[in-house]
Amino acid sequence: MVLRRMQWSSHFCRIYLAGRPSPNCNIIVMSLVGRSLSWLRRQNPSQRFTLSTAIRLGIQCLEAIKDLHSIGIIHRDVKGSNFAIGQGNLCRTVHMIDFGFARFYLTRGLDGNLRHRSPRHKAPYLGTDRYCSVFVHMRKEQGRRDDLWSFLYMLVEFIVGQLPWRSSPYKNLLSKKLQSEEYLLRNCPLEFYAIFDHIRYLNYSARPNYALITRKLSEICQRKRYALDDPYDWEEGGRYYEEISLQKVDKTKMKTKTKCIIDENNDKLAKLKVDEIEQNGKQQTDEMQSNHKL
């Protein structure tokens, strides 16, 4: 179980209880998380984060990916909807979630030493079309590099609002991703080109230079004078706090209005049913009286 192995990392949910009281029953009690980063991004009027929020979230997401890789596991479905903010005192901490596609990339050899798994000739297609690397489309074995490709795509989406191949059908995704390399980063900070060059030259078993990527993201914060404790877009004092708050109020009003309409319709339906029952009862009484006369 992935979460059991990640209890030392602040970017993963805490497990309070886990067990199997019977063959058909599994129980797990764990800490809750808040909204996903994908949901938070879509609440913004422009469907994107400010650069400050995007970069600082990216640093936390990379920390989570690095922590997972450090125990020999790859996620294989890195995307905004698989990262969520915490609750309470952890409301500013990003948590990695959903390990349905996770897999060990390290295995123990006959000598007892850990080694990288040998790549399969043809690996299954796993992941989300929009964020998976070109190697996944080619059915090549996924490694740490593929998680970082997905991380880069996710980060570009955070900043720009969408990826170049967003509307492309599946059959065109591979060619679209290959063709988009030249302009994928055109609306991103210059530091992204160094990150892109590092990731693109990683082979299947290569260890990514997480420190380099973190350093480049931190350089953006330093150059733009972003502080790590600045409010995120959705927090009070953040760029989109008021807009998101108004959306929440509007949605609450809409839910209340919808509930009133439903309640009103239910009342009308109930009245119709009562009238129908009374009408049917009257007809049955008239029929019985007619039969009695006969």
C-alpha positions, 0 to 999 in steps of 0.5 A: 500500500503506497500510503503506508510507505509515505507516512513520513512525507508531509505531501501524503494523507495520514493513515489512522487505521487500516485493516481487514476484519473479514475477507470481504471487508477492507477498512481505512481511516485517513485524513481528509483533503480539500479541493484538487488543484484542477478544481481550483484552477477552473474556478478562476475567471481565466481558467489559470493560476497567477504565475506566483501561485502556479510556481509555488504549487509546482514546487510542492508538487515536485516535492511530492513526486520526488518523495514518491520516487525516493521509495522506488514508486512512480505515480503514472497519472500525474495531473492537477486533479491528483493533487489537493490542498489539505484541510485545517492547519494543512490548508496550504500543503499540497497532497498527492492522491490517487495511486491506482496506477502506481508501480514499483520501478525498482525491484530486488535482484537475486543478489538481494540488491535493488535495481531498476526494472527491465523495460517491457517490450510493449507496456500497457497504456496507463495515464490520462491522455492529456498529460501522459508523455509521448513515450506512453503513447508509444507503449514504452515502459514508464519511468521517473521521466514520464512522471516529470513530463506529466508534471511539466504539462500540468505546470504549463496548464496551470500558467496558460490555462490549457495545453495546445492539444486540448481539443485534439482527438486521441489518434492525433495526440502523439503527433500534436505533442511532438509538433507542439514542443517548439511553442509549448513554453512560449507563454512560460518563464524562460527558466522553463526551457532549462527544465524542458531540456533536462526532462527531454534528454532523460532516458528510461532509467535515468534519475531526474535532477530534482534539485535543478528543477526546484532551483529553476522554479525558485529562481522565478520566485526570486526574480519576480519577488514572490514569497512562499507565504504569499496568499494563493489565488483562492485565499483571502488576499489572493488575486481571485479571492473575491471572484471565487467568493462571489461564485460560491455565493452565486452557486449557493443561491442557485442551489437554494433556488433549485431546492425551492423549485424542487420542493414546490414541484414536489408539493404540486406532485403530491397534490396531484397524487392526492387529487388523483387518489380522490378522483379514483376513489370517487369513481370506484364508489360510483361504480360500486353504487351502480353495481349495487343497484344492479 
